Amino acid sequence: MALPAYYSTQDLCSALSVTARTLHRWSNSETTPFNEPLPKPVRTARGSSNRYNAKEIEAWIKNNIENSHLVA
């Protein structure tokens, strides 16, 4: 199955089981609990229309979520 080009905010919230507010905190270098902040959306709009580059997100998840002490 091919990787989508972009993930929406709603897609990420569902996949990571977090709220949009949590994504916002993770994207801020001062408030993220990870080694690096979540990549910023490449296309932004009000609501859940933000689009995140799928390759950047997949790499971030691999480097931060999968190897994190925060994952149960």
Secondary structure per residue as TSV (DSSP state, phi and psi in degrees):
chain	resnum	aa	ss	phi	psi
A	1	M	-	360.0	132.4
A	2	A	-	-75.8	143.6
A	3	L	-	-71.5	133.9
A	4	P	-	-66.6	156.8
A	5	A	S	-71.4	-34.0
A	6	Y	E	-139.5	152.9
A	7	Y	E	-113.4	140.6
A	8	S	E	-84.9	166.6
A	9	T	H	-57.1	-43.2
A	10	Q	H	-62.1	-41.2
A	11	D	H	-58.7	-47.5
A	12	L	H	-65.8	-42.1
A	13	C	H	-59.3	-43.9
A	14	S	H	-66.4	-45.8
A	15	A	H	-66.5	-35.2
A	16	L	H	-100.5	-2.8
A	17	S	T	55.9	48.5
A	18	V	-	-134.5	170.7
A	19	T	-	-91.7	167.8
A	20	A	H	-62.5	-34.4
A	21	R	H	-62.7	-40.0
A	22	T	H	-64.1	-42.0
A	23	L	H	-58.5	-41.2
A	24	H	H	-62.3	-44.8
A	25	R	H	-63.1	-41.0
A	26	W	H	-66.1	-25.5
A	27	S	H	-83.0	-9.3
A	28	N	S	-94.3	123.4
A	29	S	T	-63.4	-21.8
A	30	E	T	-85.6	-21.5
A	31	T	T	-116.2	-3.5
A	32	T	-	-73.8	140.1
A	33	P	S	-85.3	2.7
A	34	F	S	-103.4	173.0
A	35	N	S	-65.5	-29.9
A	36	E	S	-140.6	149.5
A	37	P	-	-71.1	156.4
A	38	L	-	-59.8	135.6
A	39	P	-	-57.6	142.0
A	40	K	-	-69.3	153.5
A	41	P	-	-62.8	146.5
A	42	V	S	-88.5	-23.1
A	43	R	B	-131.8	125.3
A	44	T	-	-118.7	149.2
A	45	A	-	-159.8	168.2
A	46	R	S	-64.7	149.5
A	47	G	G	74.5	-145.8
A	48	S	G	-93.5	23.7
A	49	S	G	-85.9	-2.0
A	50	N	-	-60.6	146.9
A	51	R	E	-125.4	130.1
A	52	Y	E	-109.4	138.1
A	53	N	E	-63.0	121.3
A	54	A	H	-61.8	-40.6
A	55	K	H	-64.7	-40.7
A	56	E	H	-65.0	-41.6
A	57	I	H	-66.6	-44.6
A	58	E	H	-60.1	-42.5
A	59	A	H	-65.9	-41.4
A	60	W	H	-63.5	-43.6
A	61	I	I	-60.9	-45.3
A	62	K	I	-61.3	-43.2
A	63	N	I	-80.5	-23.5
A	64	N	I	-117.8	-47.0
A	65	I	I	-79.8	-51.6
A	66	E	T	-64.8	-28.5
A	67	N	T	-104.6	16.1
A	68	S	-	-92.3	147.4
A	69	H	T	-74.2	-9.7
A	70	L	T	-80.9	-15.6
A	71	V	-	-81.1	131.8
A	72	A	-	-72.7	360.0
